[in-house]
Structure formats: C-alpha cells, structure tokens
Amino acid sequence: GEDVEQSLFLSVREGDSSVINCTYTDSSSTYLYWYKQEPGAGLQLLTYIFSNMDMKQDQRLTVLLNKKDKHLSLRIADTQTGDSAIYFCAESNDYKLSFGAGTTVTVRA
Amino acid sequence: DGGITQSPKYLFRKEGQNVTLSCEQNLNHDAMYWYRQDPGQGLRLIYYSQIVNDFQKGDIAEGYSVSREKKESFPLTVTSAQKNPTAFYLCASSNDRATYNEQFFGPGTRLTGL
C-alpha cells in the first residue's frame, strides 16, 4: 500500500540478525503488525505492537516503534533458513489493514 | 480444526468470463476480507464485510463483486469487466471484538487470465 513503505529485499547470513524497516503515515493507527508469507501461502501474523509502546520482544523477534518518525522495525535474532519469506508491515485503520509491499528476506548459508 | 479455506488453488479465466473464488471460515469471525496480491505491490483490499448481508468496497473494487449471505462464507466474483485479473487472491477473517485486529488468512487462489 502506498501509505506503508518497506525496502523490497534483504539478504542475510544464517546465524546473523535481520532487521526489516517500515515507515507508515497514519498517526492514528492503534496497532502495527508484522506478517510473514512463505512461498505460495497465505500470511500469518508474526507479532504486533500497540501504538503506545516503544518495544516488544517475543523470543527471537524484537519490534521497535518510533511513533514520532512513524518508523517500525522488526529484528530477527539468529536468523535461520526457515526465516526465508516475505515480511509485511501493516497499520490498522478501523477494521482495515494497510500493508506495505513486503520485504523478501533471503537467508544464505 | 479451525481455519479459513479457499478454493480452487488455481483458476484460469477466459476473456469475457466471470469466475467465482470461494472463501469459507469456521472461526466464528464476523469480519471477512478479500485482497489481491501482485508482485512488488503488497496486498490491496478489494472488498470487506463486517457482518452478514453487508459489505463495503475496498481500494480496488472495480471489476469485482461479493456476497455475504452466511457468516462462514464470503465468495468473490471476478467479472469480465476486470481486464487484468492475473494475481494471487487472499481471503482473511477477523474477530472485531478482539483487542487487536489480527486477520487470519487463507492459503490463497492463483488466478490467471487467458
């Protein structure tokens, strides 16, 4: 979606950390989300953050939110080959979600 | 097993033809959505429905139609007016009474226009 922007590609070595960045425009978004899509499949919710939080950690995933700059990031620690996928950032607007174009993460050995 | 199913997995549409994509959920969710996914463009909202017998246009509704006669079902028709139907179509549902609007996605239908 034009209101949510992400870089399109990220290549990372197995075992390193991946950082995927996203900018959004709707300052009234209550929640921001990270979804994962594996090849030929639907999306699954990885994690979300409430807009009054700065950080959320969930096992290998860390979400950072800079509300002033409308910047969201997802860090995946100890990236594995199973983390190769497309990652979508999304912002909420009532019942609707606006998605970024997705970042394709490729994990190399 | 609760979830969302979509059928068929692959579909071909000849010019001038209407085709219907099926979406069924047994999660007891009120809200359902249809998205179109094109490479490098992310997901774009076609239609959504918050309750049975009611639905709203999304960002790219032209050339598509939907119905919501049952809570479990939200079929999408790609009409002959949609001149570029080739895309991956994703259906989703959500519980609008949840504190956060997690949308659960089906496995998708890949439609190719001939």
Interface residues (C-beta under 8 A of the other chain):
Chain A: G1 V4 L8 T30 Y31 Y33 G40 A41 G42 L43 Q44 L45 Y48 F50 F88 S92 Y95 K96 L97 F99 G100 A101 G102
Chain B: I4 A31 Y33 Y35 G40 Q41 G42 L43 R44 L45 Y48 Q50 G58 D59 L90 A92 S94 D96 Y100 N101 E102 Q103 F104 F105 G106 P107 G108 R110
